[in-house]
Amino acid sequence: TFTMKGGTLTGRNGDQIYVTNTHSVITLEDVTITNQDSSCRLLAILGNDATRGWGTAGANGGQVDLTTTNQTLTGAIEVDTVSTLNFTMSKGTNFTGTINIVKNAEGGTAVDNNAVITVEEGATWTLNVTITSLENKGTINFNGYTITLADGTVLK
């Protein structure tokens, strides 16, 4: 569990937050996030090859419950097919970025509901993504992009 209210979270090298082979509950509110490695992701939830003893390759994805309030987020979120993300953007959250489901590098069996996203009233998402499902009570600025659901449905 990681909870942060206020302050600054700075990543100097690599992904801002990386989760593998564990269940993480992350809560952010009014945090200034700076990723000094602009080539890396805001959040990566991926299985690994198990060479360092972290679970079984293809079956060791991460599970993340992410909740944000009054939070500005920018960047890419990536979830592989053996991992899950439950992301709730609460009031005052502004997220500009992508959420994509990618194939697990070790060929693991895909799980259902890889990326379940909730945009609550008063939250805004500016995007181009592929996700499992979407519950929207806020505003989504499509900005010329689309959302593609896992079943192939395209939202514009």
N, C-alpha and C positions, 0 to 999 in steps of 0.2 A: 504494500500500500504506500502510495506517495501522494501527499496532500500539500499544496502550496498556496498560500494566500498572500498576495503582494510580493514585492521584491523582484529580483532579476534572476533568470535561469539562463546561463550562458553555456553554449556548447562550442568548444574550440576545434574539435576534430571528429569527424564521423557523424552518424545520425544523432539528432538531438535526444531522442529516446528510442531505445532498441529493446524489444522484449522477445525472448525465446524460451520455450520449455517451462513456462510458468504462467500463473494467473496473476495479473496485476490490476489493481484498482488505482486509477490516477484521477485526482481532482485538482483542477487549476482555477484560480479566481484572481483577477487583477494582477497577473504575473507578466512582467516584461520578458519576452523570450527572444534571445539573440542566438542565431546559429552562425558562427563565424566560418563554417565550412559550407559554403553556398551550394556545393555539388551534392550534398547529402540530404537525407529525408528529415522531415519534422518528426515522424514516428514510423518505425519499422516493426512489424509483428510477423516474425518468420520462424519456421523450423530451421534446424541447422544439420550439419553432416555428422554430428555426434563424435567427432574426433577428439574433443576435449572432455568427453564423458557426460555431455548434457543430453540425456535421454536417448531415444532410438531414432535414428535418421528416418525421416518420412512420417514420424508419428510424434514429433516433439514440438509442435507449434506453440505459439504463445496465445494467451487469451487476455484481452484488455477490455476493461470497463473504464471509459474515459468520460468525465463530466467536466464541462467548462462553464463558467459564469463570468460575465463582464470581462471576457478574454479576447484578445486579438491573436489570431494564429495565421501563419503564412507558411506554405510549403506543401510537400507531398507526404501522403500517408500511404503506406503499402502493407497489404495483408496477404500472406500466401494462403494457398488452398487448404493447409492443415491448421490454420490459425483463425482466430475470431476477434472482431472489434465490435463493441457496443459503445457507440459514441453519441452522447447527448449534449447538444449545444443549447445551453440555457440562456435566459434573458441577458442581453448585452454582449453576447459572443459574436464576433465577426471573424469568419474563417474564409480565407482566400487560398484555395488550393485544391488538390486532387486527392481522391481516395480510390485506389485501384487494388483489385484482387489479382495476384500473380501466381503462376504455377509454382508449387513447391519444388525446389531444386533437387530434392532427393526422390521425387516421384511418389510421395505419400498419397494416401487415399483422402480425397477432398471431404471436408466437413460441410454441413449446411450452415447457412446464415453467417458467412464469413464477415460481412460488413453490414451491420444493422445501424442505421443512422436516424437520429431524431433531432429535428430542428424545431425548438420550442418557440412560442410567441416571443417576439422581441430579439430573436437571433437572426443572423444573416449569413448565407453561404454563397460565395462566388466560386464557380466550379466548372469542371469537365471530368466526369467520373463513371466508373462501373461499380455498382453495389448490389447487394442482395435485396434489400427493401428500404423504403423511405417512408417516414411519418413526418409530415411537414405541417406545423402550426405557425411557422414564422414566414420569413421571406427568403426566397432563393433567387439570386441574380444570375441568370443563365449566361449572361455576358457573351452571347453568341454560341455557347457550348450546349451540350446535351448531357443528360443522365441516362445511362443504359443500365436497366435492371438485369440481373442474372438470367432471367427468362427471355431476354431479347427485347423487352418493351423499351421504347425510347421516349424519354420525357424532354420537352423543349420549353 
